[in-house]
Amino acid sequence: MKMYTLITGAGAGIGKALAFECAKKNMNVLLVALPGAELESTVNEIQSTFKHIDCCGLGADLSKPQSFCAVYKWVKENNFNINILINNVGIGSKGDFEHTETIFYERQLELNIHAATMLTRLFLPDLKANAPSHIMNTSSMGGFYMIPGKTVYIASKAYIYYFSRSLRLELKRHNINVSVLCPGGTDSNANTIACNKELKGMAKRSILLPEEVAEEAIDKMLKGKARIIPGFINKLSYHISRLIPEFIQQMVISNAFKHVENHKY
């Protein structure tokens, strides 16, 4: 029986890189992203580069209510058998909490939290039936810290982190591995590239390309790792931060981000 990996947010950035990395490993891929040229281009690139695997795309705006149901319906109607679910879709932001429109936060929470939660719930029976299987949810290193100007974003990523870690314990007996991907700074789009250029010190040196994140992410997901932090500097920063007082963490974070205050998106 042919199996598929479903990846959301697969039109660009880390999601696109994850799709290519899966294809390199001979995994059939189903890509979900906003309708348009980015998704079409990604599907065409994979189909032409990896002729031995199946690649199909679905244009869907997962910030819309019940859009996750349309994804599930598409999979079932086409008899795609899912054994890997990668919930990557999300949207970042930079700016003061009170100066961002509430409609944006509604969209951000739908994408960063609701879509991953509901898609996981819908596909869980399929993943159990097709076990051994995997779920990988994209969180962020930001989810470990308090970062002014990214309040809702980092809170949403903290949710994904603890959702994933708890779900891992629940699903272990069903032979379903749950991993959580926690990338640091990544040059994944124009906004993040502009911000990353202004970073200093260790934060600057820790920046990775989407392809670097994806290569480590897929490799470690398939090995059953619980927490995936790509990049040596990011791993080191995480472990050091567990040992130092909170007020020192905040000093370091504030110093790293004070240079990017003018970049709001």
N, C-alpha and C positions, 0 to 999 in steps of 0.2 A: 504494500500500500504506500503510495507516494505521500510524503509529509512536506509540510510547508512551515516557514517562519513568517509570522506576521509582524511587521514593523510600522509603527505610527510615526508621524513627523519625518517621513523618509524622503522628502523632496530635496532637502538641502542640509548642510551642516553635518552634525554628528549623525543624524538619522540616515542621510545619504551614505556616509562613510560606513555605517553599520551594515547597510544593505549590500554594499560592495564587498565588505569583509565576509559576510555570510555567503555571498555568491562564490567568492574565492574558495570557500570551504565546501563547495558543492551542495549548498543548501538551497532548495527552492524557496523563493521569497515572494511575499505579498506585501505591497507597499501602499500605505495610506498616507495621504497628504492633501493639502489644499488643492482643489482643481486648478489646472493651469500648466504653463510651460515647464516649470521646474519638475513637477512629477512626471510629465510626459518624457522629458529629456532623460531623467534618471532611469525610467523603465526602458527606454530605447537603448541607452548606453549599456545597461546590464544585459539586455537581450542580445545585443550585437557582440559584446565582449565575452559572454559566457553562454555559448550556444547550447551547452549540454544541460542547462538548468531551466526551470520554468520561472518566469517573472511576470507578475500581473500587478496592475495598479488600480486603486480606487480613489477618485477625488472626493474628499469629504471634509467639511469644516467641523472638527470635533468640539468647537466651542458652542455649537448649536445644540439645544436640548434634544435628547434622544438620538443624536447622530450616531452614537455608539451602536444603537440597534440596527442602523442601516449597514454598518460594517459587518456585524454578526450575520445579518440576513444575506449579504453578498457572499460571505464565506460559505454559508450553508447551502445557498441556492446553486453554487458552483461546485459543491462537494469537495471543497478543499479540506484536507485533514491537517489540523494545526497541532504541532508538538512543541513549538517554541513561540512564545508571545513576548515581544519587546515593546514595552510602553515607553516611547521616547518623546512623544509630542509634548510641547510646552512652550511658554513664552516668557522671556525675561523682561526686566524693567529697571530703570534707574531714575530716581527722583523722589522728592519728599512725598510722604504718604498723603498729606492733605491737599497737595496740588495735582494729584492724579484723579481723573474722572472715575466715578464709581462704575460706569459701564465697562471701563478697561479692566477693573478688578474682577468683575463678573466673568469676563472672558478669560482672564488669567486663571482664575480658580477652576473654571470649567475644563480648561486644557490641562493644567498642571496637576489637578487632583481628581476631578470627577471622571474624566475620560479614562484614566488609568484604572481607577477603582471599578468602574462599571464594565469595562472591557474584560478585566480580569475575572470578574464575577460571571459574566456571560460565557466566557470560554473555558471556565474551570472544568465543567463536565467533559469537554473535548480533550483537555490536557490530561485529565485522569484516565480517559479511555485510551489515549495514545502514549501513555507513560512507557519508558522514562521520558520526561519532558522538562521544559525550562520556562521560567518567567524571568525577564530582566526589566526592571523599572529604572528609568533615568532620574536620579536625584541630582545632587550637586554638593561639592564641598561646602558651599555656602549654607547648606542645611545644618551644618555643625556649629555655626557661629551666629552672633548678632551683628547685622550689618546695616547701619543707618542708610536710608535711601533705597534699600532693596527689601523693605519690610515684608511685604506680602509674598514676594518671590521666595525669599529664604524660608519663610514659614511653610509655604507650599512644598518646598523640597524637604523640609524636616518631616512633614507628613508622609511623603513618599518613602523616606528612609525607614521610619518606624513601621509603616504599613508593610513594607517589604520584609523587614526583619521578623516581624511577628507572624506574617503569613508563611514565611519559611518554616517556622516551627510547626505550624498547623499542617502543612502539606508534605512534610518529610515522609510521613507514613504512607503517602500515596505515590511515592517515587517521583515527586515533582520538586525540582530544585528551584529556589527563588533567590535571585541575585539582585543587588542594588548597585547601580553604577553611579559613582560620585566623582565626576570630573571637576578639575579646577578650572582655571581660566583657559578658554579654548577660542581660537580664531575661527569661529563658526559662521559669522555674518558681519556685515558692515558695522553694525552697532558695537558688537563685542570687540572687533578689531580696533576700532577707534578708541574704546576705553582701555583696552589692553596696552596700547602704545603709550599711554600715560602712566602706567604702573611703574613702580620702582622696586629695586632690590630683589628679594626672593620671589615676590609676587610676579615680577617681570620675567624672571628666569624660569618660572614654572609653566609658562604658557605652552600649550600643545596644539598641534594641528588636529582637526577632526579625525584624520586617518590614523594618527598615533593613538588617539583615544579608542577608536573602534577596534584596532588590532588587539590591544590588550583586553578590551571589554569582552569580545567574543571568545577569545582564548580562555579567559578565566571563567566566563559563564559556563562554557562547555566542561570545564574542570570542576564545576560545582561550587565555586567560591561564593561566599555570602556577601561580602563587601568588596567592591572593586574600585580602587582609587588609582587611576592611571598616572604614571610618571613618578620617578624617584623622589623629586623634590616635594611633590604633593603628599606622597606617603609619609615622608619624613616630617613634614609640617603637621600632618594629622596626629602622628604619634607624639611629637613634642608638645602639641597643644593639649594633650590629655594630661600632661605632667605639670604644666605651669598654671599659676593663678589666673582667674578670669580677668582681673583688671589689667594684667600684662597682655593677655590676648587682645583685649579691646584697644590698648595702646598700639599694638602692632597692626591690627586691622585698620584702625583710624588713620594711621600713618600711610598705609598702603593705598587706601582709597581716597585720601584727601586730594590727590592729583587728578581724580576723574570726576570731580563734582560738577564740572561744566558739561559733561556728557550725559544728557538725559534722553531716555527713549522709552 
